[in-house]
Amino acid sequence: MLKFLEKEAAKFLKYIEKTKSEETLRTYESTLREAIDFIEIINNEIDITPYRLHIAKLNKKTIAKKISALRSFFEFLQMEGFKYKIIGDEHIKVPKTLPKPVNFEKIKEALKLATMDEYLAIMVIFSLGLRISEAANIKLNDIKGDWIEIRGKGNKTRILPLHPKLKEFIKKYLEINSKKTYLFEKDGIPIGSSKLRYIIQKAFKKAGIHVTPHQLRHSFATYMLDRGARINDVSELLGHEFISTTQIYTKLNSSLKLKNYLKAHPLCS
């Protein structure tokens, strides 16, 4: 049965590789490799309780990610025609934490200190609000005048406006740095999400802070809403399937307002 699960896991990973980011694929692969040693199969029941006990000391968010990966795998097994009852598959409530935007002055400082490659990476993520995987896969022919076509989760595409500053910089960048197919490539091969993440983190290290690409995406959404952008528009720009996902940024906006209120009001001094 162990060999059966290993074989099906390999098929599953190949099945989803075109629709998931590199980071998600790594999570799924490591989870399946780890869980297979603990999963018990008796008759038509798959019991993941031993695995749940194995990962019980991890934080809730990590456990939820791992269980979600297993659910996707079991759904794939059902698609393949295997009928099983899953035991130990209870949902875990994960407390929602508000995203932390990057101080805009720090973003400007990082851009000022950045190399051309670093400047481009920061501007693409921050001005467009992209996921790191989306930025890493931008092709030159995706850039169409004042617009850019982005392939997001599930290969869904969206057309985003290209900020004039970014448009002008890309033009100058490509005049100096010859590219074949992708905006972020080396010798015609895309550098990938990990390398792009490293470039961004290296740029902000010069400004004395640690910043992830996803924080830049958070910052894009937060500052857009803070300056009066409609939540429906921001949701569409981010490529969110549900507007409820975007609403977390309005909660952040409210928490910042409360913090500023408590700091400024004379009764609070």
Stockholm file with secondary structure:
# STOCKHOLM 1.0

chainA/1-269         MLKFLEKEAAKFLKYIEKTKSEETLRTYESTLREAIDFIEIINNEIDITPYRLHIAKLNKKTIAKKISALRSFFEFLQMEGFKYKIIGDEHIKVPKTLPKPVNFEKIKEALKLATMDEYLAIMVIFSLGLRISEAANIKLNDIKGDWIEIRGKGNKTRILPLHPKLKEFIKKYLEINSKKTYLFEKDGIPIGSSKLRYIIQKAFKKAGIHVTPHQLRHSFATYMLDRGARINDVSELLGHEFISTTQIYTKLNSSLKLKNYLKAHPLCS
#=GR chainA/1-269 SS CHHHHHHHHHHHHHHHTTTSCHHHHHHHHHHHHHHTTTCEEETTEEECHHHHHHTTTSCHHHHHHHHHHHHHHHHHHHHTTCCCEEESCCCCCCCCCCCCCCCHHHHHHHHHHCCHHHHHHHHHHHHHTCCHHHHHTCBGGGEETTEEEEECGGGCEEEEECCHHHHHHHHHHHHHSCCSSBSSEETTEECHHHHHHHHHHHHHHHTTCCCCHHHHHHHHHHHHHHTTCCHHHHHHHHTCSSHHHHHHHHHHHHHHHHHHHHHHCGGGC
#=GC SS_cons         CHHHHHHHHHHHHHHHTTTSCHHHHHHHHHHHHHHTTTCEEETTEEECHHHHHHTTTSCHHHHHHHHHHHHHHHHHHHHTTCCCEEESCCCCCCCCCCCCCCCHHHHHHHHHHCCHHHHHHHHHHHHHTCCHHHHHTCBGGGEETTEEEEECGGGCEEEEECCHHHHHHHHHHHHHSCCSSBSSEETTEECHHHHHHHHHHHHHHHTTCCCCHHHHHHHHHHHHHHTTCCHHHHHHHHTCSSHHHHHHHHHHHHHHHHHHHHHHCGGGC
//
